[in-house]
Amino acid sequence: MGQPVGRGTGEAAQSELPPGQRLQRGWPVTHYGPVPKFRPERWEFRVFGATADGEKHCWTHEEFTALPYTSVVADLHCVTKFSMIGAEWGGIPARTILEIAPPAPAVTHVMVWAEYGFSSNLRLDDFASDRTIFATHKDGELLTAEHGFPLRLVVPHLYAWKGPKWVRGVEYMTADRRGFWEERGYHNIGDPWREQRYSYQEEPGDGPEL
């Protein structure tokens, strides 16, 4: 992959970073577990749970990648404290999924599911942001397998773990519950500008009700 499209260097770029982050001139590979093998004939994207019509909605890889394509220039902030500035992410907006497979009125959160049962929970408003995107490309090139090909979620205003690699579907939920990393001590919301890294930092209302 190429270098991210920078918006500045040195102190100017550093001043744009959330607290505790450092500028990264590349894209380190960070993930838990092995890289899954992509089998297009078996790949399916699903929207399920509390859908407006009560039905599960499915797309093949060919059908999903035929949905309207857009691009978003956005930063990526990893909880391990590196930040990439000004990358161009291309793919299908999350709002498109909400439009063609709408949630029921009572939905407040989504769970984004990926290969090997990996998951990440998001508030519906975060998922519905006009900058949240199911990315297939970065800086005009297809994602590599190590970086999430064929599909990863990018949620620019949250830490990068909230956007899983190798996404396979979205579950609409009427109540919050923690995803993979959230169950293992990471913050339930993950706002980098508030440095919400770990669950011990949570305030009342940040996490699911017990």
C-alpha positions as CSV (number, residue, x, y, z in Angstrom):
1,M,0.0,0.0,0.0
2,G,1.1,3.6,-0.6
3,Q,1.8,6.1,2.1
4,P,-1.3,8.0,3.5
5,V,-2.1,11.3,2.0
6,G,-0.6,13.7,4.5
7,R,-2.1,17.1,5.5
8,G,1.1,18.3,7.1
9,T,4.2,17.3,9.0
10,G,5.9,17.9,12.3
11,E,4.2,20.1,14.8
12,A,1.3,21.1,12.5
13,A,0.3,17.5,11.9
14,Q,0.8,16.5,15.5
15,S,-1.5,19.3,16.7
16,E,-4.4,17.6,14.8
17,L,-4.0,14.3,16.6
18,P,-6.1,13.2,19.6
19,P,-4.4,13.2,23.0
20,G,-1.8,10.5,23.4
21,Q,-1.5,9.7,19.7
22,R,1.6,9.9,17.4
23,L,1.8,10.4,13.7
24,Q,2.4,7.2,11.7
25,R,4.1,7.3,8.2
26,G,2.8,4.0,7.0
27,W,0.2,1.4,7.9
28,P,1.2,-1.2,10.5
29,V,-0.6,-4.5,10.4
30,T,-2.5,-5.0,13.7
31,H,-5.0,-7.7,14.3
32,Y,-5.8,-10.6,16.5
33,G,-5.7,-14.1,15.0
34,P,-4.9,-15.4,11.5
35,V,-5.8,-13.6,8.2
36,P,-8.9,-15.4,6.8
37,K,-8.8,-16.8,3.3
38,F,-11.3,-15.0,1.0
39,R,-13.6,-17.4,-0.9
40,P,-15.9,-15.2,-3.1
41,E,-18.3,-18.0,-3.9
42,R,-19.0,-18.4,-0.1
43,W,-18.8,-14.8,1.0
44,E,-22.0,-13.2,2.1
45,F,-22.9,-9.9,3.8
46,R,-25.9,-10.1,6.1
47,V,-28.0,-7.5,7.9
48,F,-30.1,-9.2,10.6
49,G,-31.6,-8.7,14.0
50,A,-34.2,-6.0,14.6
51,T,-34.8,-5.0,10.9
52,A,-37.8,-2.9,10.0
53,D,-39.4,-5.7,8.0
54,G,-38.3,-8.5,10.4
55,E,-36.3,-10.2,7.6
56,K,-32.7,-11.0,7.1
57,H,-31.1,-9.2,4.1
58,C,-28.1,-10.8,2.3
59,W,-25.8,-9.8,-0.5
60,T,-23.2,-11.9,-2.4
61,H,-19.8,-10.3,-2.8
62,E,-20.7,-9.3,-6.4
63,E,-23.9,-7.8,-5.3
64,F,-22.4,-5.9,-2.4
65,T,-19.5,-4.4,-4.3
66,A,-22.1,-3.2,-7.0
67,L,-23.7,-0.9,-4.4
68,P,-23.0,2.8,-4.9
69,Y,-19.3,3.6,-4.3
70,T,-18.0,6.7,-2.6
71,S,-14.9,7.9,-0.9
72,V,-14.1,9.6,2.4
73,V,-10.8,11.3,3.3
74,A,-10.4,10.6,7.0
75,D,-7.8,9.8,9.7
76,L,-7.4,6.5,11.4
77,H,-6.5,6.4,15.1
78,C,-5.4,3.1,16.6
79,V,-5.7,2.5,20.3
80,T,-2.1,1.4,20.3
81,K,-1.4,5.2,19.9
82,F,-0.5,5.6,16.2
83,S,-2.6,7.8,13.9
84,M,-2.6,7.9,10.0
85,I,-3.7,11.3,8.7
86,G,-5.7,12.0,5.6
87,A,-6.1,8.5,4.0
88,E,-8.7,8.2,1.3
89,W,-11.2,5.3,2.0
90,G,-13.3,4.0,-0.8
91,G,-16.4,1.8,-0.5
92,I,-20.0,1.7,0.5
93,P,-21.3,4.2,3.1
94,A,-22.9,2.7,6.2
95,R,-25.9,4.9,5.5
96,T,-26.5,3.1,2.3
97,I,-27.0,-0.1,4.3
98,L,-29.4,1.6,6.6
99,E,-31.4,2.9,3.7
100,I,-31.7,-0.4,1.8
101,A,-32.1,-2.5,4.9
102,P,-33.5,-0.1,7.5
103,P,-33.6,-0.9,11.2
104,A,-36.7,-1.1,13.3
105,P,-37.6,2.2,15.2
106,A,-36.5,0.7,18.5
107,V,-32.9,0.1,17.4
108,T,-30.3,2.0,19.3
109,H,-27.0,0.0,18.5
110,V,-25.5,-2.2,16.0
111,M,-23.1,-5.1,16.3
112,V,-20.7,-5.4,13.4
113,W,-19.7,-9.0,12.8
114,A,-16.5,-10.2,11.1
115,E,-14.7,-13.4,10.3
116,Y,-14.0,-15.9,13.2
117,G,-16.9,-14.4,15.2
118,F,-15.1,-11.1,15.9
119,S,-17.5,-8.3,16.7
120,S,-17.6,-4.6,17.6
121,N,-20.6,-2.7,19.0
122,L,-21.5,0.8,17.9
123,R,-24.2,3.3,18.8
124,L,-26.6,3.7,15.9
125,D,-25.7,7.4,15.5
126,D,-22.0,6.5,15.2
127,F,-22.8,3.8,12.6
128,A,-25.0,6.2,10.7
129,S,-22.4,9.0,10.4
130,D,-21.9,10.2,6.9
131,R,-18.2,9.4,7.3
132,T,-18.6,5.8,8.4
133,I,-17.8,3.5,5.4
134,F,-17.5,-0.1,4.6
135,A,-14.1,0.2,2.9
136,T,-12.9,-1.9,0.0
137,H,-10.1,0.5,-1.1
138,K,-7.5,2.8,0.5
139,D,-5.9,5.6,-1.5
140,G,-7.4,4.2,-4.7
141,E,-6.1,0.6,-4.2
142,L,-7.9,-2.5,-3.1
143,L,-7.2,-3.3,0.5
144,T,-4.7,-6.1,1.1
145,A,-5.8,-9.2,3.0
146,E,-3.7,-8.2,6.0
147,H,-5.6,-4.8,6.1
148,G,-9.1,-6.3,5.9
149,F,-9.8,-7.3,2.2
150,P,-12.5,-7.7,1.0
151,L,-14.2,-5.4,3.5
152,R,-13.4,-3.4,6.6
153,L,-15.4,-0.8,8.5
154,V,-13.9,2.6,9.0
155,V,-15.4,4.8,11.7
156,P,-13.1,7.9,11.6
157,H,-14.3,9.6,14.7
158,L,-13.7,6.5,16.9
159,Y,-10.7,4.3,17.6
160,A,-9.9,1.9,14.8
161,W,-10.9,-1.3,16.8
162,K,-14.5,-0.1,16.4
163,G,-14.1,-0.7,12.6
164,P,-13.3,-4.4,12.2
165,K,-11.5,-6.0,9.3
166,W,-13.1,-8.8,7.3
167,V,-16.6,-7.7,8.0
168,R,-19.4,-10.1,7.2
169,G,-22.5,-8.4,8.5
170,V,-24.4,-6.1,10.8
171,E,-26.8,-7.0,13.6
172,Y,-29.4,-4.3,14.6
173,M,-30.0,-4.3,18.3
174,T,-32.6,-2.6,20.6
175,A,-30.1,-2.6,23.5
176,D,-26.4,-2.3,23.8
177,R,-24.0,-5.2,24.4
178,R,-20.2,-5.4,24.3
179,G,-18.3,-6.7,21.3
180,F,-15.0,-8.7,21.3
181,W,-12.6,-6.1,22.6
182,E,-15.1,-4.4,24.7
183,E,-15.6,-7.6,26.6
184,R,-11.8,-7.7,27.1
185,G,-11.4,-4.4,28.8
186,Y,-11.6,-1.8,26.0
187,H,-13.9,1.2,26.3
188,N,-17.5,0.7,25.1
189,I,-17.5,3.9,23.1
190,G,-13.9,4.5,22.0
191,D,-13.8,8.3,21.3
192,P,-10.1,9.1,20.7
193,W,-10.6,12.9,21.4
194,R,-11.8,11.9,24.9
195,E,-9.1,9.2,25.1
196,Q,-11.6,6.5,25.9
197,R,-9.3,3.6,25.7
198,Y,-10.3,1.2,28.5
199,S,-13.4,0.1,30.3
200,Y,-12.2,1.4,33.7
201,Q,-12.5,4.9,32.2
202,E,-16.2,4.5,31.5
203,E,-18.7,6.8,33.1
204,P,-22.4,6.0,33.8
205,G,-24.2,5.6,30.6
206,D,-21.1,4.7,28.5
207,G,-21.7,1.0,28.7
208,P,-24.6,-1.5,28.6
209,E,-26.9,-1.7,31.6
210,L,-26.0,-4.6,33.9
